[in-house]
Amino acid sequence: MLCLGYYSDPNPHFDSQRLHEGEGTVDGKRSKETPTAALSEVLHGGRSEGESPDVIVVVYAMVAKVSEAEGLDPSTIDEACARPDWPKWDEAISKELTSLEAARTWDVVECPKGVNIIRCKWVFKIKRNAAGEIDKYKARLVAKGYSQVQGVDYDETYAPVARLSSLCTILAIAARNDWDVDVFDFQSAFLNGKLDKGEDLYMELPPGYSVNKRLKHAVAKLQVALYSSKQGALKWYLELCSSLRELGLNRAHSDWGVFYAHIGRDILILASHVDDCTLTGSSRELVGLFKDEIRARYKITDLGPISWVLGMKVI
């Protein structure tokens, strides 16, 4: 029987993370001072005035070594390159680019005159399992949404997610009725959120991306709302709503991140938090059939019975 006991995901490297981001001190106490210009420049990929390239390389290597030892994620591609585990990050970058190309995320075109060019960056994350062991290296290309112009590049942005109170209620109902609870997440979910006709977004290409040399100023014309774009979460939410509606699920009036369906004498309940989903129901067979339907439409990672959800452990 499912028992509920939530506690925050422990993070033994919290002070190290704060120090890495310039927010703390070596003794773990929060400093009121901002990080020095030199450290700030290095951490964010720039250079302080008067510093030589050799100094920059040395400091990058030092930051990378400390980050790797403390289990921190690289904040820039240069920092990732300087780490001993760079082959893992390089493999993750190649895998992400392959996924982007397979999904026809963009068309490489000549940059039109007078358009806003959105910048991009690589975001790196080491995924760990419940035991704290490294599960996989994840690299994701994201748009710098802050460089988008409202009214030009986007309008609406809000995308509902299931509230924590709703999720707790669903888990309590499942525990009371001894229902199984499964979790799964969508792989590259935002790549399913297509842009509308006439919604033209242009983004710089990632560093090192090979293009036709005949193009003087090649840019990516986005076909989908990339991660961290202003409308990315909304486009994915609308896509998910459409698919769930086709599968017979209704959206809860009190929480637009919760969906349900009455099928015969059984009930199916799904709570969505962007690309993470919690699924339960009165019939184990019905839950399995629903996951098969979702798997036929999207690439998902089936995480099986619930143990962790949104950084909390379920026991």
C-alpha positions as CSV (number, residue, x, y, z in Angstrom):
1,M,0.0,0.0,0.0
2,L,1.3,3.4,-0.9
3,C,2.3,5.6,2.1
4,L,3.0,9.3,1.7
5,G,5.9,10.9,3.4
6,Y,7.4,13.9,1.6
7,Y,10.6,15.6,2.3
8,S,12.8,17.9,0.2
9,D,15.4,16.3,-2.0
10,P,18.7,16.6,0.1
11,N,21.4,18.6,-1.6
12,P,24.8,18.1,0.2
13,H,26.5,20.5,-2.2
14,F,24.1,23.4,-1.7
15,D,26.8,25.7,-0.2
16,S,29.2,24.7,-3.0
17,Q,26.6,25.5,-5.6
18,R,26.1,29.0,-4.0
19,L,29.8,29.6,-3.9
20,H,30.1,28.5,-7.5
21,E,27.4,31.0,-8.4
22,G,29.0,33.8,-6.4
23,E,26.3,33.9,-3.7
24,G,28.1,32.4,-0.7
25,T,31.5,32.0,1.1
26,V,33.7,29.1,1.8
27,D,32.4,28.7,5.3
28,G,28.8,28.4,4.0
29,K,27.7,31.8,5.2
30,R,25.9,34.0,2.7
31,S,27.9,37.1,1.8
32,K,26.3,40.4,1.1
33,E,29.0,41.3,-1.4
34,T,28.6,40.6,-5.1
35,P,31.2,38.3,-6.8
36,T,34.3,40.1,-8.1
37,A,34.3,41.3,-11.7
38,A,37.0,38.8,-12.7
39,L,35.2,35.8,-11.2
40,S,31.9,37.0,-12.6
41,E,33.4,37.4,-16.1
42,V,35.0,33.9,-16.0
43,L,31.9,32.1,-14.8
44,H,29.8,33.7,-17.5
45,G,32.2,33.2,-20.3
46,G,33.7,36.7,-20.5
47,R,37.1,38.3,-19.7
48,S,38.1,41.0,-17.3
49,E,40.1,43.9,-18.7
50,G,43.9,43.2,-18.8
51,E,43.6,39.4,-18.3
52,S,45.6,37.3,-20.7
53,P,44.1,34.3,-22.5
54,D,46.3,32.0,-20.4
55,V,44.9,33.3,-17.2
56,I,41.4,32.7,-18.5
57,V,42.3,29.1,-19.4
58,V,43.8,28.4,-16.0
59,V,40.8,29.8,-14.1
60,Y,38.4,27.9,-16.3
61,A,40.3,24.7,-15.6
62,M,40.2,25.5,-11.8
63,V,36.5,26.1,-11.9
64,A,35.9,23.0,-13.9
65,K,38.0,20.8,-11.6
66,V,36.1,22.1,-8.5
67,S,32.8,21.7,-10.2
68,E,33.6,18.1,-11.2
69,A,34.8,17.2,-7.8
70,E,31.8,18.7,-6.1
71,G,29.4,17.1,-8.5
72,L,28.3,20.5,-9.9
73,D,27.0,21.0,-13.5
74,P,29.1,23.1,-15.9
75,S,27.7,26.5,-16.5
76,T,29.2,27.1,-19.9
77,I,30.5,24.9,-22.8
78,D,34.0,26.2,-22.1
79,E,33.8,24.9,-18.6
80,A,32.5,21.6,-19.8
81,C,35.4,21.3,-22.3
82,A,37.9,21.7,-19.5
83,R,36.5,18.9,-17.3
84,P,37.8,15.3,-17.3
85,D,34.3,14.1,-18.2
86,W,34.1,16.2,-21.4
87,P,33.6,13.1,-23.6
88,K,30.4,12.5,-21.7
89,W,29.2,16.1,-22.4
90,D,30.3,15.9,-26.0
91,E,28.3,12.8,-26.5
92,A,25.3,14.4,-24.8
93,I,25.6,17.5,-27.1
94,S,25.8,15.2,-30.2
95,K,22.7,13.3,-29.0
96,E,20.8,16.6,-28.5
97,L,21.7,17.9,-31.9
98,T,20.6,14.6,-33.5
99,S,17.2,14.9,-31.8
100,L,16.8,18.5,-32.9
101,E,17.5,17.7,-36.5
102,A,15.2,14.6,-36.4
103,A,12.4,16.8,-35.1
104,R,13.0,19.4,-37.8
105,T,13.4,22.0,-35.1
106,W,14.7,24.7,-37.6
107,D,15.5,25.5,-41.2
108,V,18.9,27.1,-41.9
109,V,18.2,30.2,-43.9
110,E,19.8,33.5,-44.8
111,C,19.2,36.1,-42.1
112,P,16.3,38.4,-43.2
113,K,16.8,42.1,-42.8
114,G,15.3,43.8,-39.7
115,V,14.4,40.7,-37.7
116,N,15.2,40.0,-34.1
117,I,17.7,37.3,-33.7
118,I,17.2,35.2,-30.5
119,R,20.4,34.0,-28.9
120,C,20.9,30.5,-27.5
121,K,23.1,28.6,-25.1
122,W,23.9,25.1,-23.9
123,V,22.6,24.0,-20.5
124,F,24.2,21.0,-18.9
125,K,22.7,18.7,-16.2
126,I,23.9,15.5,-14.5
127,K,20.8,13.4,-13.9
128,R,21.0,11.2,-10.8
129,N,18.9,8.3,-9.5
130,A,17.3,8.0,-6.1
131,A,20.6,6.7,-4.6
132,G,22.5,9.8,-5.8
133,E,24.4,7.9,-8.5
134,I,24.9,9.4,-12.0
135,D,22.2,8.2,-14.3
136,K,23.0,10.2,-17.4
137,Y,24.6,13.4,-18.8
138,K,22.1,15.7,-20.3
139,A,22.9,18.6,-22.7
140,R,20.0,20.9,-23.9
141,L,20.1,23.7,-26.3
142,V,17.9,26.5,-25.1
143,A,16.8,29.8,-26.5
144,K,17.6,32.9,-24.5
145,G,14.0,34.0,-24.1
146,Y,14.9,37.3,-22.6
147,S,16.2,38.4,-26.0
148,Q,12.7,38.0,-27.5
149,V,10.5,41.1,-28.0
150,Q,6.9,41.0,-26.8
151,G,4.4,41.7,-29.5
152,V,7.0,40.8,-32.2
153,D,8.3,37.3,-31.2
154,Y,5.5,36.3,-28.8
155,D,2.2,37.3,-27.1
156,E,0.7,34.7,-24.7
157,T,3.1,32.7,-22.4
158,Y,1.2,31.2,-19.5
159,A,1.1,27.4,-19.3
160,P,-0.7,25.7,-16.4
161,V,0.9,22.9,-14.4
162,A,-0.7,20.7,-11.7
163,R,-0.6,22.4,-8.3
164,L,1.2,20.7,-5.4
165,S,-2.1,20.5,-3.4
166,S,-3.7,18.7,-6.3
167,L,-0.9,16.3,-6.6
168,C,-1.0,15.5,-2.9
169,T,-4.8,15.0,-3.1
170,I,-4.3,12.6,-6.0
171,L,-1.7,10.6,-4.1
172,A,-3.9,10.5,-1.0
173,I,-6.8,9.1,-3.1
174,A,-4.5,6.5,-4.6
175,A,-3.2,5.5,-1.2
176,R,-6.7,5.3,0.3
177,N,-7.9,3.0,-2.5
178,D,-4.6,1.1,-2.9
179,W,-4.2,2.2,-6.5
180,D,-0.9,1.9,-8.3
181,V,0.8,5.2,-9.1
182,D,3.2,5.5,-12.1
183,V,5.4,8.4,-13.3
184,F,6.8,9.1,-16.8
185,D,8.2,12.0,-18.6
186,F,8.2,13.2,-22.2
187,Q,11.5,13.2,-24.0
188,S,12.2,16.6,-25.7
189,A,8.6,17.6,-25.0
190,F,8.9,21.2,-26.3
191,L,10.0,19.9,-29.7
192,N,6.3,18.8,-30.1
193,G,5.0,22.4,-29.7
194,K,4.7,23.7,-33.2
195,L,4.7,27.4,-34.0
196,D,1.7,28.8,-35.7
197,K,1.7,29.9,-39.3
198,G,3.1,33.4,-39.5
199,E,4.8,33.1,-36.2
200,D,8.4,33.6,-37.4
201,L,11.2,33.2,-34.9
202,Y,14.9,33.4,-35.9
203,M,17.7,32.2,-33.7
204,E,21.5,32.1,-33.9
205,L,22.9,28.7,-34.7
206,P,24.8,26.9,-31.9
207,P,28.6,27.2,-32.0
208,G,30.3,24.9,-34.4
209,Y,27.1,24.0,-36.3
210,S,28.0,23.3,-40.0
211,V,26.1,25.3,-42.6
212,N,26.1,25.9,-46.3
213,K,29.0,28.3,-47.0
214,R,26.9,30.1,-49.6
215,L,25.0,31.7,-46.8
216,K,26.6,34.9,-45.7
217,H,24.7,35.1,-42.4
218,A,23.1,31.8,-41.6
219,V,20.4,31.7,-38.9
220,A,17.9,29.1,-37.7
221,K,14.3,29.7,-38.6
222,L,12.5,27.9,-35.8
223,Q,9.7,25.5,-36.6
224,V,9.0,24.7,-32.9
225,A,9.1,26.7,-29.7
226,L,12.5,25.7,-28.3
227,Y,13.1,25.3,-24.6
228,S,13.3,28.6,-22.7
229,S,11.6,30.5,-25.5
230,K,8.8,32.7,-24.1
231,Q,6.0,30.7,-25.6
232,G,7.7,27.2,-25.4
233,A,5.8,25.9,-22.4
234,L,2.4,27.2,-23.7
235,K,2.9,25.5,-27.1
236,W,3.7,22.2,-25.5
237,Y,0.8,22.5,-23.1
238,L,-1.7,23.1,-26.0
239,E,-0.2,20.1,-27.8
240,L,-0.6,17.9,-24.7
241,C,-4.2,19.1,-24.1
242,S,-5.1,18.3,-27.7
243,S,-3.7,14.7,-27.5
244,L,-5.3,14.0,-24.1
245,R,-8.6,15.2,-25.4
246,E,-8.4,12.8,-28.4
247,L,-7.7,10.0,-25.9
248,G,-10.9,10.8,-24.0
249,L,-9.5,12.7,-21.0
250,N,-11.1,15.9,-19.6
251,R,-9.4,18.8,-18.0
252,A,-10.3,19.5,-14.4
253,H,-12.0,22.8,-14.0
254,S,-10.3,23.5,-10.6
255,D,-6.8,22.7,-11.9
256,W,-5.9,22.9,-15.6
257,G,-2.8,20.7,-15.0
258,V,-5.0,17.7,-14.0
259,F,-6.8,15.5,-16.4
260,Y,-9.2,12.6,-15.9
261,A,-11.4,10.1,-17.6
262,H,-14.3,7.9,-16.6
263,I,-14.2,4.6,-18.6
264,G,-16.9,2.2,-17.6
265,R,-16.7,1.7,-13.9
266,D,-13.0,2.8,-13.8
267,I,-11.3,6.2,-13.5
268,L,-8.0,7.4,-14.8
269,I,-6.2,10.5,-13.4
270,L,-3.2,12.3,-14.8
271,A,-1.3,15.2,-13.2
272,S,1.0,17.1,-15.6
273,H,3.9,19.3,-14.6
274,V,5.4,20.5,-17.9
275,D,6.9,17.3,-19.2
276,D,6.6,15.2,-16.0
277,C,3.4,13.2,-15.5
278,T,2.0,11.3,-12.5
279,L,-0.6,8.7,-13.5
280,T,-3.0,6.6,-11.4
281,G,-6.4,4.9,-11.7
282,S,-8.7,2.2,-10.4
283,S,-7.5,-0.3,-13.1
284,R,-3.9,-1.3,-13.6
285,E,-4.8,-2.6,-17.1
286,L,-6.3,0.8,-18.0
287,V,-3.1,2.6,-16.8
288,G,-1.0,0.3,-18.9
289,L,-3.2,0.8,-22.0
290,F,-3.0,4.6,-21.6
291,K,0.8,4.6,-21.4
292,D,0.8,2.5,-24.6
293,E,-1.4,5.1,-26.3
294,I,0.9,7.9,-25.2
295,R,4.0,6.0,-26.2
296,A,2.6,5.6,-29.7
297,R,2.4,9.4,-30.1
298,Y,5.5,10.6,-28.2
299,K,8.8,9.4,-27.0
300,I,8.5,8.9,-23.2
301,T,10.7,7.6,-20.4
302,D,8.6,5.3,-18.3
303,L,9.9,5.6,-14.7
304,G,7.6,3.0,-13.3
305,P,6.1,3.1,-9.8
306,I,6.4,6.4,-8.1
307,S,9.3,7.0,-5.8
308,W,10.3,10.6,-6.5
309,V,8.2,13.5,-7.8
310,L,9.2,17.1,-8.2
311,G,12.2,16.8,-6.0
312,M,10.3,15.0,-3.2
313,K,10.5,11.4,-2.1
314,V,7.3,9.4,-1.8
315,I,7.5,6.5,0.6
